[in-house]
Amino acid sequence: MASGEGRRRHHDLVPLAALLKKEMKSEKMEKPTVRYGHAAQSKKGEDYFLVKTDCQRVPGNSSTSFSVFAIFDGHNGNAAAIFARENLLNHVLSALPRGLGRDEWLQALPRALVAGFVKTDKEFQSRGETSGTTATFVIVDRWTVTVASVGDSRCILDTQGGAVTTLTVDHRLEENIEERERVTASGGEVGRLSIVGGAEIGPLRCWPGGLCLSRSIGDMDVGEFIVPVPYVKQVKLSNAGGRLVIASDGIWDAVSSEVAAKSCRGLPAELAATQVVKEALRTRGLKDDTTCIVVDIIPPDNALPPTPPPKKHNKFRDLFFRKRSRDSAGKLSKKLSAINIVEELFEEGSAMLAERLGSDENSGQSTSGLFVCAVCQVDLAPSEGISVHAGSIFSTSSKPWQGPFLCFDCRDKKDAMEGKRPSGVKVS
């Protein structure tokens, strides 16, 4: 999706107390129940997961609660996966402005997710370790699901009627032509493993390092053109709810999205996760770490998981996804919910920070009046910040002094990710 479509306009702020009162009034009739289950089989000990169901946008206010589910599939060791599990959530939350109502908070999430992923990668690389990890990070706030991902750990959505939708993009060089072109344009070399006699075997990899992925957290030995900028998708479910299946590639290398969803329909979340893992092992055996989280988003008046679909498919299945209409979003949302259509609120997959961090004039200014780095959140004096758009051919802004701003370190990293300078990363 083009960056212009991926961004949404920001609204003037209203008093937080008024927003909370409105949220609490609507909470009784629209807040679903969230239940989850987890299952795993370990081969290398490099898969890690995160489940946190007690998060709150406003500490102490239960009406602002949301849940986080994530899977980190490490490679070349488990250090990056562990670091991401322990730090990514905090980095995302620290990038969100304070005092936002729920709608504004959800609109700010995509940019905060980009900043959080990049900050996590930057901090881990500063440790000098060569491990890397995928990250599929899911935030569930009532009916709204926001997914950010790098690598090939996938998240799918299964809704009543049997429609299965993938909410992530696999960043595999073998399968993603756009990512191959981006990596080579940024200075990376893509090719297969060569053996004696010149024969090439296996999937496409990035050299040096031999990584099969084009995006990840860590992997400082490969090069900074392997970027941590996530693909982000945000959808709003209908009031029929739905089921998320989040899993590492140990699942997806064995079964398709449709088979995974079908294998666990009708089961509660905990048994469903176990069943997905069993199906993968039955198909392929234990060749890799295999981890699965199943999340059920259940309407208040329905305690059952999604049932198997009827034999006759809905004639309106092609209308499963609809773009939100800006001028009548509220009315459209109610209509879509009534006919069990999932609403797509946001989608963006560009690897360019200038496109992902926006171009708001006041972006990057803290409540103290100081400017902050849009990635690492450090305070900047007016003379220290460098616009994310300065010198960028990808910028949508004609004002290079316009925010958001980056500190010198984050601007240096941005340039390296875009191939404007050698990575300069030294592995000890």
Summary of the structure (lengths in Angstrom):
residues: 428
radius of gyration: 21.5
end to end distance: 39.2
largest distance: 71.7
contacts: 1461
relative contact order: 0.15
helix: 30%
strand: 27%
